[in-house]
Amino acid sequence: MVFTSLEFLFLYFAVTMICYFIVPLRLRNMVLLVVSLVFYGWGEPKYVVIMLVSMVVDYTCGYFAGKYREIDKKRARRFVIISAVINLGILGFFKYYTFIVQNLQLLPFEFLKKIPLLADVPLPIGISFYTFQTMSYTIDVYRGDAKVQRNMASFGAYVTLFPQLIAGPIVRYQDIDDQLRSRPHNIDMFASGMRTFVCGFAKKIMLANAAGALWDHFRGLSESGGSVTVLGSWTGLILYAFQIYFDFSGYSDMAIGLGKMLGFNFKENFFYPYVSKSITDFWRRWHISMGTWFREYVYIPLGGNRCAKWKMFRNIIAVWFLTGLWHGASWNYILWGLYYCLFLLIEKAFLLKVLKKLPAAVSHIYTLAVVLFGWWLFVFEDLSAGWTYLGHMFGVGAAFTEPAVTYDILRNLLFIVILCIAATPLPKKLYYKFYTAGKGARIAVSVCCAAVLVLCTGYLVDSSYNPFLYFRF
């Protein structure tokens, strides 16, 4: 189930909120656990077992890591290792087994051909997100950054929390420890959460879906061999860049909004990444929760930047190889991670100092160019198709433009301008300025939110195009 489905909006959401608020405070974590399991198991109930295994493993390992942390550090560390091995083993099997075996069988060793391929190993929804999330509990307890959670229902609610279960943001246990024990529930927070949810809903339905449909159109022209143009290929990739941003940030906003309605405060996951003036800055703004997880649990434990320069570069390479691999079992994702690693290393070595001296417009154009070609690597799992598309962008086997393509671009030009503006802080600044103007303005905002919700629901009913790009990660 996804947030932009009619089942969620008109059935699951209503029933969940009623059940959650009619029970006493002490039982609300239990209700969250139950409704979150229903949410996850709606389409694939058999995969609930895998998540429950991770939950029990980390609850147990976290308990013993906390118990022995002060008296036997070595013993406590063993439970952290057990948690990591089991969780990463489960993730590795379901997500990477087929990819690893296929690549091993390319080597000239006969015994490798005998490894069973299991090409149809399914990928449980959201496993990359909840695996990282549940692992953080044991690590945080071991480090002393969080208390041992003795209430299984509360820990289960953390692991399965439906607002961010499927596609994040990745919530570290230390960030939500106190909120699991006690959190506020009031009308103002619920209303704020509803406004945030509607904003994310609009991003997804009105911006991401429309940009995605146009990207599919221009990509189809390129791959079909008809109307292959330079202008159409560039426009298509730019539209994909907007689609993935509004798709993922919209989902994150919906998750944050739902969390507020339930009394939780999740940290922001995106902070206008397309206004960045360096790749370093871009990755401080894009998928912040993932970047934080890798920094806290991989980069810093390896030594971070408080070590010899060559070790720091090694640490960065390790993080970005794993970042690429985390996104999918395909070489294009690994290359995508290493591609960003290269630019981050260059920036850390000398380029950041150069960029600070250049005009802001130059730094911004450089960043957008690097990011755009990064999305080219990301979107094409078939590398040969990706090279063909890249060739079209630079005129290989493609005309500059054709009348039909020019017409398609011109009739969507206003929409593209709206996408550009929506990716900046301007809309939010205008919103806050208007919202704080007085009581009448706040009432107007509430009415607009209701109208947007109705409009987006109408789009859902009328359209069958409603993908979630990060749903499969």
Buried (B, 14 or more C-beta within 10 A) or exposed (E): BBBBBEEBBEEBBEEBBEBBEEEEEEEBBBBBBBBBBBBBBBEEEEBBEBBBEBBBBBBBBBBBBBBBBEEEEEEBBBBBEBBBEBBBEBBBBBBBBBBBBEEEEEEEEEEEEEEEEEEEBEBBBBBBBBBBBBBBBBBBBBBEBBBBBEBBBBBBBBBBBBBBBBBBBBBBBBBBBEBBEEBEEEEEBBBBBBBBBBBBBBBBBBBBBBBBBBBBBBBEBBBEEEBBBBBBBBBBBBBBBBBBBBBBBBBBBBBBBBBBBBBBBBBEBBBBBBBBBBBBBBBBBBBBBBBBBBEBBBBEEBEBEEEEEEBBBBBBBBBBBBBBBBBBBBBBBBBBBBBBBBBBBEBBEEBBEEBEEEEEEEBBEBBBEBBBBBBBBBBBEEEEBBEBBBBBBEEEEBBEBBEEBBEBBEEBEEBBEBBEEBBEEEEEEEBEEBBEEEEEEBEBBBEBBEEBBEBBBEBBEEEEEBBBBBEBB
